[in-house]
Amino acid sequence: MKVNELAKRGGVTAETVRHYAREQLLAPQRHPDNGYQLFSDTDLERLRFIQRARKLGFSVAEIRDILAHADQGDSPCPLVRDLLASRLPQIRARIAELEALAERMEHALTSWQHMPDGTPDGHSVCRLIESFPDSTSTQEAP
């Protein structure tokens, strides 16, 4: 099957299929007469695997490693477990950062609700942002 058919059957864009082929996640054959990339049902299965792995947060490079293990006949499952186990604390920390950001944004919107709009005057750019406490500035101890 050609790029567009694989893309349609896999529920992705043709550019996604081409990208995965460039990244060597898919290995299409070349049509001998016109050079078109030709994909097999195995490529479709592989594309679906790639999509599942992406949904779990694996990078293209990590998926390449996982597929390489499988292609060599080795189980990639220990690698998959290790990657997710190391990634999960990072994801939880990022979620906490985003929750804190959402709280700051909500606080700012509440604080700014009745503040007038200002015009930049050479000393001020936006009084709303400038009125927000800067947690990075250090205060001298008394």
DSSP file (Angstrom, degrees, kcal/mol; ACC not computed):
  #  RESIDUE AA STRUCTURE BP1 BP2  ACC     N-H-->O    O-->H-N    N-H-->O    O-->H-N    TCO  KAPPA ALPHA  PHI   PSI    X-CA   Y-CA   Z-CA
    1    1 A M              0   0    0      0, 0.0    38,-3.8     0, 0.0     2,-0.1   0.000 360.0 360.0 360.0 150.8    0.0    0.0    0.0
    2    2 A K     >  -     0   0    0     36,-0.2     4,-2.4     1,-0.1     5,-0.2  -0.287 360.0 -92.6 -84.1 172.5    1.1    3.6   -0.7
    3    3 A V  H  > S+     0   0    0     34,-0.4     4,-2.8     1,-0.2     5,-0.2   0.900 123.1  50.1 -52.2 -50.3    1.7    6.3    1.9
    4    4 A N  H  > S+     0   0    0      1,-0.2     4,-2.5     2,-0.2    -1,-0.2   0.877 110.9  48.6 -63.0 -38.2   -1.8    7.7    1.7
    5    5 A E  H  > S+     0   0    0      2,-0.2     4,-2.8    -3,-0.2     5,-0.2   0.922 112.6  47.7 -68.3 -42.9   -3.5    4.4    2.1
    6    6 A L  H  X S+     0   0    0     -4,-2.4     4,-2.3     2,-0.2    -2,-0.2   0.929 112.6  50.3 -61.4 -43.9   -1.3    3.5    5.1
    7    7 A A  H  X>S+     0   0    0     -4,-2.8     5,-2.4    -5,-0.2     4,-1.0   0.929 112.3  46.4 -59.4 -46.5   -2.1    6.9    6.6
    8    8 A K  H ><5S+     0   0    0     -4,-2.5     3,-0.6     1,-0.2    -2,-0.2   0.934 115.1  45.5 -62.9 -47.1   -5.8    6.5    6.1
    9    9 A R  H 3<5S+     0   0    0     -4,-2.8    -1,-0.2     1,-0.2    -2,-0.2   0.801 116.8  46.3 -68.2 -28.2   -5.9    2.9    7.5
   10   10 A G  H 3<5S-     0   0    0     -4,-2.3    -1,-0.2    -5,-0.2    -2,-0.2   0.528 109.6-121.2 -91.8  -6.8   -3.7    4.0   10.5
   11   11 A G  T <<5S+     0   0    0     -4,-1.0     2,-0.2    -3,-0.6    -3,-0.2   0.817  75.7 105.6  72.5  30.3   -5.6    7.2   11.2
   12   12 A V  S   <S-     0   0    0     -5,-2.4    -1,-0.3    -6,-0.2     2,-0.2  -0.758  74.5 -89.3-129.1 176.7   -2.7    9.5   10.8
   13   13 A T     >  -     0   0    0     -2,-0.2     4,-1.7     1,-0.1     3,-0.1  -0.493  32.6-116.5 -84.8 160.3   -1.6   12.0    8.1
   14   14 A A  H  > S+     0   0    0      1,-0.2     4,-2.6     2,-0.2     5,-0.2   0.867 117.7  58.0 -61.6 -35.7    0.6   11.0    5.2
   15   15 A E  H  > S+     0   0    0      1,-0.2     4,-2.7     2,-0.2    -1,-0.2   0.875 102.5  53.6 -64.3 -36.1    3.3   13.3    6.6
   16   16 A T  H  > S+     0   0    0      2,-0.2     4,-2.6     1,-0.2    -1,-0.2   0.926 109.2  48.5 -62.6 -44.2    3.3   11.4    9.9
   17   17 A V  H  X S+     0   0    0     -4,-1.7     4,-2.1     2,-0.2    -2,-0.2   0.939 112.5  48.1 -60.6 -46.9    3.9    8.2    7.9
   18   18 A R  H  X S+     0   0    0     -4,-2.6     4,-2.7     1,-0.2    -2,-0.2   0.902 110.9  52.0 -60.8 -40.4    6.7    9.8    5.9
   19   19 A H  H  X S+     0   0    0     -4,-2.7     4,-2.4     1,-0.2    -2,-0.2   0.939 109.7  47.9 -61.5 -47.5    8.2   11.1    9.2
   20   20 A Y  H  <>S+     0   0    0     -4,-2.6     5,-3.0     1,-0.2     6,-1.2   0.855 111.7  51.1 -64.2 -33.1    8.2    7.7   10.8
   21   21 A A  H ><5S+     0   0    0     -4,-2.1     3,-1.3     4,-0.2    -1,-0.2   0.916 110.3  48.7 -67.8 -42.7    9.8    6.3    7.6
   22   22 A R  H 3<5S+     0   0    0     -4,-2.7    -2,-0.2     1,-0.3    -1,-0.2   0.871 110.5  51.6 -62.6 -35.7   12.5    9.0    7.7
   23   23 A E  T 3<5S-     0   0    0     -4,-2.4    -1,-0.3    -5,-0.2    -2,-0.2   0.422 116.6-118.9 -81.2   1.9   13.0    8.1   11.4
   24   24 A Q  T < 5S+     0   0    0     -3,-1.3    -3,-0.2     2,-0.2    -2,-0.1   0.759  82.6 120.3  65.2  28.7   13.4    4.5   10.5
   25   25 A L  S   <S+     0   0    0     -5,-3.0     2,-0.4    -6,-0.2    -4,-0.2   0.743  79.1  38.9 -85.8 -27.9   10.4    3.4   12.5
   26   26 A L  S    S-     0   0    0     -6,-1.2    -2,-0.2    -9,-0.1    -1,-0.2  -0.929  72.6-156.6-117.9 146.4    8.8    2.1    9.4
   27   27 A A        -     0   0    0     -2,-0.4    16,-0.1    -3,-0.1    -6,-0.1  -0.671  17.5-174.5-125.8  77.3   10.7    0.3    6.6
   28   28 A P        -     0   0    0      0, 0.0    11,-0.2     0, 0.0     2,-0.2  -0.314  20.9-127.0 -70.5 154.0    8.9    0.7    3.3
   29   29 A Q  E     -A   38   0A   0      9,-2.4     9,-3.1    -2,-0.0     2,-0.4  -0.537  25.5-117.5 -86.9 164.6   10.0   -1.1    0.2
   30   30 A R  E     -A   37   0A   0      7,-0.2     7,-0.2    -2,-0.2     6,-0.1  -0.902  21.1-118.5-106.6 134.7   10.5    1.0   -3.0
   31   31 A H     >  -     0   0    0      5,-2.8     4,-2.1    -2,-0.4     5,-0.1  -0.557  23.2-138.4 -66.8 129.5    8.4    0.3   -6.1
   32   32 A P  T  4 S+     0   0    0      0, 0.0    -1,-0.1     0, 0.0    -2,-0.0   0.782  95.7  42.6 -65.8 -27.0   10.9   -0.7   -8.8
   33   33 A D  T  4 S+     0   0    0      1,-0.1    -2,-0.0     3,-0.1    -3,-0.0   0.874 132.3  12.9 -88.3 -38.9    9.2    1.4  -11.6
   34   34 A N  T  4 S-     0   0    0      2,-0.1    -1,-0.1     0, 0.0    -3,-0.0   0.503  90.2-122.3-121.5  -5.0    8.4    4.7   -9.9
   35   35 A G     <  +     0   0    0     -4,-2.1     3,-0.1     1,-0.2     0, 0.0   0.500  54.7 155.2  78.6   2.8   10.2    4.7   -6.6
   36   36 A Y        -     0   0    0     -6,-0.1    -5,-2.8     1,-0.1     2,-0.4  -0.290  50.7-108.0 -60.5 147.3    7.0    5.1   -4.5
   37   37 A Q  E     -A   30   0A   0     -7,-0.2     2,-0.5    -9,-0.0   -34,-0.4  -0.635  35.2-160.0 -74.8 133.7    7.2    3.9   -0.9
   38   38 A L  E     -A   29   0A   0     -9,-3.1    -9,-2.4    -2,-0.4     2,-0.3  -0.974   4.0-161.6-121.0 129.7    5.2    0.7   -0.5
   39   39 A F        -     0   0    0    -38,-3.8     2,-0.2    -2,-0.5   -34,-0.0  -0.799   4.2-146.5-113.3 151.4    4.0   -0.4    2.9
   40   40 A S     >  -     0   0    0     -2,-0.3     4,-1.5     1,-0.1     3,-0.2  -0.493  35.9 -98.0-106.0 175.9    2.9   -3.8    4.1
   41   41 A D  H  > S+     0   0    0      1,-0.2     4,-2.2     2,-0.2     5,-0.2   0.823 125.3  60.3 -62.7 -30.6    0.3   -5.0    6.6
   42   42 A T  H  > S+     0   0    0      1,-0.2     4,-2.4     2,-0.2    -1,-0.2   0.888 101.7  52.2 -62.9 -39.0    3.2   -5.4    9.0
   43   43 A D  H  > S+     0   0    0      2,-0.2     4,-2.8     1,-0.2    -1,-0.2   0.878 107.1  52.9 -64.0 -36.9    3.9   -1.7    8.6
   44   44 A L  H  X S+     0   0    0     -4,-1.5     4,-2.2     2,-0.2    -2,-0.2   0.927 110.0  47.2 -63.8 -44.1    0.3   -1.0    9.5
   45   45 A E  H  X S+     0   0    0     -4,-2.2     4,-2.0     1,-0.2    -2,-0.2   0.908 113.3  49.1 -61.0 -41.9    0.7   -3.1   12.7
   46   46 A R  H  X S+     0   0    0     -4,-2.4     4,-2.7     2,-0.2    -2,-0.2   0.894 108.4  53.2 -65.6 -40.9    3.9   -1.3   13.4
   47   47 A L  H  X S+     0   0    0     -4,-2.8     4,-2.3     1,-0.2    -1,-0.2   0.914 109.0  49.2 -60.4 -43.3    2.3    2.1   12.9
   48   48 A R  H  X S+     0   0    0     -4,-2.2     4,-2.0     2,-0.2    -1,-0.2   0.880 110.4  50.9 -64.7 -37.5   -0.5    1.2   15.3
   49   49 A F  H  X S+     0   0    0     -4,-2.0     4,-2.7     2,-0.2    -2,-0.2   0.929 109.0  51.3 -62.4 -45.4    2.2    0.1   17.8
   50   50 A I  H  X S+     0   0    0     -4,-2.7     4,-2.7     1,-0.2    -2,-0.2   0.912 108.5  51.7 -58.7 -43.9    4.0    3.5   17.4
   51   51 A Q  H  X S+     0   0    0     -4,-2.3     4,-2.1     2,-0.2    -1,-0.2   0.908 110.4  48.1 -61.8 -42.3    0.8    5.3   18.0
   52   52 A R  H  X S+     0   0    0     -4,-2.0     4,-1.2     2,-0.2    -2,-0.2   0.925 112.0  49.3 -63.1 -44.0    0.2    3.4   21.2
   53   53 A A  H  <>S+     0   0    0     -4,-2.7     5,-2.2     1,-0.2     3,-0.4   0.900 109.6  51.7 -63.1 -40.6    3.7    4.1   22.4
   54   54 A R  H ><5S+     0   0    0     -4,-2.7     3,-1.7     1,-0.2    -1,-0.2   0.890 105.3  56.0 -63.2 -38.6    3.4    7.8   21.6
   55   55 A K  H 3<5S+     0   0    0     -4,-2.1    -1,-0.2     1,-0.3    -2,-0.2   0.796 104.7  53.5 -63.9 -26.8    0.2    7.9   23.7
   56   56 A L  T 3<5S-     0   0    0     -4,-1.2    -1,-0.3    -3,-0.4    -2,-0.2   0.414 125.9-103.8 -87.0   1.6    2.2    6.5   26.6
   57   57 A G  T < 5 +     0   0    0     -3,-1.7    -3,-0.2     1,-0.3     2,-0.2   0.551  67.0 151.5  93.4   7.9    4.7    9.3   26.2
   58   58 A F      < -     0   0    0     -5,-2.2    -1,-0.3    -8,-0.1     2,-0.1  -0.511  40.8-128.0 -73.8 141.0    7.5    7.5   24.5
   59   59 A S     >  -     0   0    0     -2,-0.2     4,-2.5     1,-0.1     5,-0.2  -0.333  24.5-106.5 -78.8 166.7    9.7    9.6   22.2
   60   60 A V  H  > S+     0   0    0      1,-0.2     4,-2.4     2,-0.2     5,-0.1   0.910 122.6  51.4 -60.0 -42.4   10.5    8.6   18.6
   61   61 A A  H  > S+     0   0    0      2,-0.2     4,-2.0     1,-0.2    -1,-0.2   0.902 110.2  48.5 -63.1 -40.8   14.1    7.7   19.7
   62   62 A E  H  > S+     0   0    0      2,-0.2     4,-2.5     1,-0.2    -1,-0.2   0.905 110.8  50.5 -66.2 -40.3   12.8    5.5   22.5
   63   63 A I  H  X S+     0   0    0     -4,-2.5     4,-2.9     1,-0.2     5,-0.2   0.893 107.3  54.7 -64.0 -38.6   10.3    3.8   20.2
   64   64 A R  H  X S+     0   0    0     -4,-2.4     4,-2.3     2,-0.2    -1,-0.2   0.926 110.0  46.7 -59.4 -44.0   13.2    3.2   17.8
   65   65 A D  H  X S+     0   0    0     -4,-2.0     4,-2.2     2,-0.2    -2,-0.2   0.909 112.1  50.4 -63.8 -42.6   15.1    1.4   20.6
   66   66 A I  H  X S+     0   0    0     -4,-2.5     4,-2.1     1,-0.2    -2,-0.2   0.939 113.0  45.5 -61.1 -47.5   12.0   -0.6   21.6
   67   67 A L  H  X S+     0   0    0     -4,-2.9     4,-3.1     1,-0.2    -1,-0.2   0.866 109.2  56.0 -65.3 -36.5   11.5   -1.7   18.0
   68   68 A A  H  X S+     0   0    0     -4,-2.3     4,-1.5    -5,-0.2     6,-0.2   0.917 107.2  49.6 -62.8 -42.4   15.2   -2.5   17.6
   69   69 A H  H  <>S+     0   0    0     -4,-2.2     5,-2.4     1,-0.2     3,-0.3   0.946 114.1  45.4 -58.8 -47.4   15.0   -4.8   20.6
   70   70 A A  H ><5S+     0   0    0     -4,-2.1     3,-1.6     1,-0.2    -2,-0.2   0.907 109.7  54.2 -63.8 -41.8   12.0   -6.6   19.2
   71   71 A D  H 3<5S+     0   0    0     -4,-3.1    -1,-0.2     1,-0.3    -2,-0.2   0.792 107.2  52.0 -63.9 -27.2   13.5   -6.8   15.7
   72   72 A Q  T 3<5S-     0   0    0     -4,-1.5    -1,-0.3    -3,-0.3    -2,-0.2   0.437 122.3-107.4 -87.7   0.4   16.5   -8.5   17.2
   73   73 A G  T < 5S+     0   0    0     -3,-1.6     2,-0.3     1,-0.3    -3,-0.2   0.514  79.8 127.6  87.9   4.4   14.3  -11.1   18.9
   74   74 A D      < -     0   0    0     -5,-2.4    -1,-0.3    -6,-0.2    -2,-0.2  -0.704  67.2-109.3 -93.6 146.8   14.8   -9.6   22.4
   75   75 A S        -     0   0    0     -2,-0.3     4,-0.3     1,-0.1    -5,-0.1  -0.617  22.8-164.8 -73.7 124.7   11.9   -8.6   24.6
   76   76 A P     >  +     0   0    0      0, 0.0     4,-2.5     0, 0.0     5,-0.2   0.484  66.0  99.0 -84.7  -0.9   11.7   -4.9   24.9
   77   77 A C  H  > S+     0   0    0      1,-0.2     4,-2.7     2,-0.2     5,-0.2   0.871  78.3  51.0 -59.3 -42.3    9.4   -5.1   27.9
   78   78 A P  H  > S+     0   0    0      0, 0.0     4,-2.5     0, 0.0    -1,-0.2   0.924 112.6  48.0 -60.4 -40.8   12.1   -4.6   30.6
   79   79 A L  H  > S+     0   0    0     -4,-0.3     4,-2.7     2,-0.2    -2,-0.2   0.924 111.0  50.9 -61.8 -44.9   13.3   -1.4   28.7
   80   80 A V  H  X S+     0   0    0     -4,-2.5     4,-2.3     1,-0.2     5,-0.2   0.924 111.3  47.6 -60.2 -46.5    9.7   -0.2   28.4
   81   81 A R  H  X S+     0   0    0     -4,-2.7     4,-2.8     1,-0.2    -1,-0.2   0.931 113.1  48.5 -60.1 -46.3    9.1   -0.7   32.2
   82   82 A D  H  X S+     0   0    0     -4,-2.5     4,-2.1    -5,-0.2    -2,-0.2   0.904 110.9  50.4 -62.6 -42.5   12.3    1.1   33.1
   83   83 A L  H  X S+     0   0    0     -4,-2.7     4,-1.7     1,-0.2    -1,-0.2   0.934 114.6  43.0 -62.5 -46.0   11.6    4.0   30.8
   84   84 A L  H  X S+     0   0    0     -4,-2.3     4,-2.6     1,-0.2    -2,-0.2   0.904 111.6  54.4 -67.9 -39.7    8.1    4.5   32.2
   85   85 A A  H  < S+     0   0    0     -4,-2.8    -1,-0.2     1,-0.2    -2,-0.2   0.870 113.4  42.4 -62.2 -36.3    9.3    4.0   35.8
   86   86 A S  H  X S+     0   0    0     -4,-2.1     4,-0.6    -5,-0.2    -1,-0.2   0.792 116.5  48.5 -79.6 -27.3   11.9    6.8   35.3
   87   87 A R  H  X S+     0   0    0     -4,-1.7     4,-2.3    -5,-0.2     3,-0.4   0.839  95.3  71.5 -80.7 -34.3    9.5    9.1   33.4
   88   88 A L  H  X S+     0   0    0     -4,-2.6     4,-2.6     1,-0.3     5,-0.2   0.884  96.6  49.1 -56.5 -46.2    6.6    8.9   35.8
   89   89 A P  H  > S+     0   0    0      0, 0.0     4,-2.2     0, 0.0    -1,-0.3   0.885 111.4  51.8 -61.1 -35.1    8.2   11.0   38.6
   90   90 A Q  H  X S+     0   0    0     -4,-0.6     4,-2.2    -3,-0.4    -2,-0.2   0.908 110.2  48.3 -64.8 -41.1    9.2   13.6   36.0
   91   91 A I  H  X S+     0   0    0     -4,-2.3     4,-2.5     2,-0.2    -1,-0.2   0.916 110.7  50.6 -65.4 -43.7    5.6   13.7   34.8
   92   92 A R  H  X S+     0   0    0     -4,-2.6     4,-2.1     1,-0.2    -1,-0.2   0.899 110.7  49.6 -62.3 -39.9    4.2   14.1   38.3
   93   93 A A  H  X S+     0   0    0     -4,-2.2     4,-2.2     2,-0.2    -1,-0.2   0.903 110.8  50.0 -64.7 -40.8    6.6   16.9   39.0
   94   94 A R  H  X S+     0   0    0     -4,-2.2     4,-2.5     2,-0.2    -2,-0.2   0.894 108.8  52.1 -65.0 -39.7    5.6   18.7   35.8
   95   95 A I  H  X S+     0   0    0     -4,-2.5     4,-2.5     2,-0.2    -1,-0.2   0.921 108.9  50.3 -61.3 -43.5    1.9   18.3   36.7
   96   96 A A  H  X S+     0   0    0     -4,-2.1     4,-2.3     2,-0.2    -2,-0.2   0.901 110.1  50.5 -61.6 -41.0    2.6   19.9   40.1
   97   97 A E  H  X S+     0   0    0     -4,-2.2     4,-2.2     1,-0.2    -2,-0.2   0.916 111.8  47.6 -61.7 -43.2    4.4   22.8   38.3
   98   98 A L  H  X S+     0   0    0     -4,-2.5     4,-2.5     2,-0.2    -2,-0.2   0.870 110.0  52.2 -68.2 -36.7    1.4   23.2   36.0
   99   99 A E  H  X S+     0   0    0     -4,-2.5     4,-2.1     2,-0.2    -1,-0.2   0.913 110.5  48.5 -63.3 -42.2   -1.0   23.1   38.9
  100  100 A A  H  X S+     0   0    0     -4,-2.3     4,-2.2     2,-0.2    -2,-0.2   0.895 111.0  50.8 -64.4 -39.6    1.0   25.8   40.7
  101  101 A L  H  X S+     0   0    0     -4,-2.2     4,-2.6     2,-0.2    -2,-0.2   0.919 108.5  51.5 -62.8 -44.0    1.0   27.9   37.5
  102  102 A A  H  X S+     0   0    0     -4,-2.5     4,-2.5     1,-0.2    -2,-0.2   0.898 109.5  50.4 -60.8 -40.4   -2.7   27.5   37.2
  103  103 A E  H  X S+     0   0    0     -4,-2.1     4,-2.5     2,-0.2    -1,-0.2   0.913 110.4  49.1 -64.3 -42.5   -3.1   28.8   40.8
  104  104 A R  H  X S+     0   0    0     -4,-2.2     4,-2.7     2,-0.2    -2,-0.2   0.911 112.0  49.4 -61.9 -41.6   -0.9   31.8   40.1
  105  105 A M  H  X S+     0   0    0     -4,-2.6     4,-2.7     2,-0.2    -2,-0.2   0.918 111.2  48.3 -64.8 -43.2   -2.9   32.6   37.0
  106  106 A E  H  X S+     0   0    0     -4,-2.5     4,-2.2     2,-0.2    -2,-0.2   0.915 112.6  49.1 -62.2 -42.6   -6.2   32.3   38.9
  107  107 A H  H  X S+     0   0    0     -4,-2.5     4,-2.7     2,-0.2    -2,-0.2   0.920 111.6  49.4 -61.5 -44.1   -4.8   34.6   41.6
  108  108 A A  H  X S+     0   0    0     -4,-2.7     4,-2.4     2,-0.2    -2,-0.2   0.936 110.3  49.5 -62.7 -46.6   -3.6   37.1   39.1
  109  109 A L  H  X S+     0   0    0     -4,-2.7     4,-0.8     1,-0.2    -1,-0.2   0.897 112.7  47.8 -60.6 -40.3   -7.0   37.2   37.2
  110  110 A T  H >< S+     0   0    0     -4,-2.2     3,-0.7     1,-0.2     4,-0.3   0.929 113.8  47.1 -64.9 -45.0   -8.8   37.7   40.5
  111  111 A S  H 3< S+     0   0    0     -4,-2.7     3,-0.4     1,-0.2    -2,-0.2   0.842 115.3  45.8 -64.3 -34.4   -6.4   40.5   41.6
  112  112 A W  H >< S+     0   0    0     -4,-2.4     3,-1.4     1,-0.2    -1,-0.2   0.539  83.0  98.9 -87.7  -7.8   -6.6   42.2   38.2
  113  113 A Q  T << S+     0   0    0     -4,-0.8    -1,-0.2    -3,-0.7    -2,-0.1   0.832  96.5  25.5 -53.4 -39.4  -10.3   42.0   37.9
  114  114 A H  T 3  S+     0   0    0     -3,-0.4    -1,-0.3    -4,-0.3    -2,-0.1   0.274  95.2 112.8-111.8  11.0  -10.9   45.6   39.1
  115  115 A M    <   -     0   0    0     -3,-1.4     2,-0.1    -4,-0.1     3,-0.1  -0.630  68.1-118.1 -83.1 141.3   -7.6   47.2   38.1
  116  116 A P        -     0   0    0      0, 0.0     2,-0.2     0, 0.0    -1,-0.1  -0.400  28.5-104.1 -74.8 154.5   -7.6   49.8   35.4
  117  117 A D        -     0   0    0     -2,-0.1     2,-0.3    10,-0.1     9,-0.0  -0.557  39.8-150.1 -72.1 141.5   -5.7   49.3   32.2
  118  118 A G        -     0   0    0     -2,-0.2    10,-0.1     7,-0.1    -1,-0.0  -0.759   7.7-129.4-112.5 162.5   -2.6   51.4   32.0
  119  119 A T        -     0   0    0     -2,-0.3     5,-0.1     7,-0.1     7,-0.1  -0.925  36.0-103.3-108.4 133.4   -0.7   52.9   29.1
  120  120 A P        +     0   0    0      0, 0.0     5,-0.2     0, 0.0     6,-0.0  -0.308  39.8 179.1 -55.1 133.4    3.0   52.3   28.8
  121  121 A D        -     0   0    0      3,-1.0     4,-0.1    -3,-0.0    -2,-0.0   0.203  56.2 -91.2-125.2  15.4    4.8   55.4   30.0
  122  122 A G  S    S+     0   0    0      2,-0.7     3,-0.1     1,-0.0     0, 0.0   0.076 126.3  55.1  95.5 -25.1    8.4   54.6   29.7
  123  123 A H  S    S+     0   0    0      1,-0.2     2,-0.4     2,-0.0    -1,-0.0   0.589 109.4  43.7-109.5 -19.6    8.6   53.3   33.3
  124  124 A S        +     0   0    0      1,-0.1    -3,-1.0    -5,-0.1    -2,-0.7  -0.979  47.9 179.8-132.2 139.3    5.8   50.8   33.1
  125  125 A V  S    S-     0   0    0     -2,-0.4     2,-0.3     1,-0.2    -1,-0.1   0.835  84.4  -6.8 -99.5 -56.8    4.9   48.2   30.4
  126  126 A C     >  -     0   0    0      1,-0.1     4,-2.4    -7,-0.1     3,-0.3  -0.888  57.8-157.8-145.7 110.1    1.9   46.6   31.9
  127  127 A R  H  > S+     0   0    0     -2,-0.3     4,-1.8     1,-0.2     5,-0.1   0.776  91.1  63.8 -61.5 -26.9    0.8   47.5   35.4
  128  128 A L  H  > S+     0   0    0      2,-0.2     4,-0.6     1,-0.2    -1,-0.2   0.971 110.1  36.2 -61.4 -52.6   -1.1   44.2   35.8
  129  129 A I  H >4 S+     0   0    0     -3,-0.3     3,-1.1     1,-0.2    -2,-0.2   0.900 116.2  54.8 -67.1 -40.1    2.0   42.1   35.4
  130  130 A E  H 3< S+     0   0    0     -4,-2.4    -1,-0.2     1,-0.3    -2,-0.2   0.767 103.7  56.2 -67.2 -23.9    4.1   44.6   37.3
  131  131 A S  H 3< S+     0   0    0     -4,-1.8    -1,-0.3    -3,-0.2    -2,-0.2   0.657  85.7  99.7 -79.5 -15.2    1.7   44.5   40.3
  132  132 A F  S << S-     0   0    0     -3,-1.1   -24,-0.0    -4,-0.6    -3,-0.0  -0.535  88.1-103.4 -74.7 134.6    2.1   40.7   40.6
  133  133 A P        -     0   0    0      0, 0.0     2,-0.8     0, 0.0    -1,-0.1  -0.299  26.9-136.9 -59.9 136.9    4.5   39.7   43.3
  134  134 A D    >   -     0   0    0      1,-0.1     3,-0.8    -4,-0.1    -4,-0.0  -0.849  16.6-171.9 -97.5 105.8    7.9   38.6   42.1
  135  135 A S  T 3  S+     0   0    0     -2,-0.8    -1,-0.1     1,-0.2     0, 0.0   0.603  81.1  62.1 -74.9  -9.9    8.9   35.5   44.1
  136  136 A T  T 3  S+     0   0    0      2,-0.1    -1,-0.2    -3,-0.0     2,-0.2   0.675  81.8  94.2 -89.3 -17.7   12.4   35.5   42.6
  137  137 A S  S <  S-     0   0    0     -3,-0.8     2,-0.4     1,-0.1     0, 0.0  -0.507  73.5-132.6 -76.4 145.1   13.3   38.9   44.0
  138  138 A T        -     0   0    0     -2,-0.2     2,-0.4     0, 0.0    -2,-0.1  -0.775  11.3-147.5-100.1 140.6   15.2   38.8   47.3
  139  139 A Q        -     0   0    0     -2,-0.4     2,-0.2     1,-0.0     0, 0.0  -0.856  22.4-114.9-105.4 141.6   14.2   40.9   50.3
  140  140 A E        -     0   0    0     -2,-0.4    -1,-0.0     1,-0.1     0, 0.0  -0.507  32.0-114.7 -74.9 141.5   16.8   42.1   52.7
  141  141 A A              0   0    0     -2,-0.2    -1,-0.1     1,-0.1     0, 0.0  -0.508 360.0 360.0 -72.7 142.9   16.5   40.8   56.2
  142  142 A P              0   0    0      0, 0.0    -1,-0.1     0, 0.0    -2,-0.0   0.493 360.0 360.0 -68.7 360.0   15.6   43.5   58.8
